[in-house]
């Protein structure tokens, strides 16, 4: 099992990341807003954003991202529209996969991470075996509580992505 894992979630308005150690302790999380309602993103902006975010990411033993194969848009839409559509579609797919693992789906729709994050951050006992193993420092809890609702939601998906990966590695590592 890797000593530390960094999970990255590219949401509709921010890039979020979470670091988890092999004991399921959440060591850090953060985000970088990449789009607001008034921003016009160019390819140059996207390249600069990726370069600056990459420098901010902590060094870990393992990095987790989810990739989706998309059918290429053959119309003559502007490049930025295609990038935004691809990003949004990717986020929806990412949400669906982690949502299934943590039972956050109703029918085929993913629901908010708020319920699971409240369980993770609460100091009371939880009946979920996975969530019992998760440990979050008070400093990170305060940081989370100061965030806006949409920031909390996007950080929640990076947390679930990291925990999902660690649970899968932990489960299958026993058989190796």
Buried (B, 14 or more C-beta within 10 A) or exposed (E): EBEBBBBBBBBBBBBBBBBBBBEBBBBBBBBEBBBEEEEEBEEEBBEEBEEEBEEEBEEBEBBBEBEEEEEEEEEEEEEBEBBBEBBEEBBEBBBBBBBEBBEBBEEEEBEBBEEBBEBBBEEEEBEEEBBEBBBBEEEBBEBBEEBEEEBBBBBBBBBBBBBBBBBEBBEEEEEE
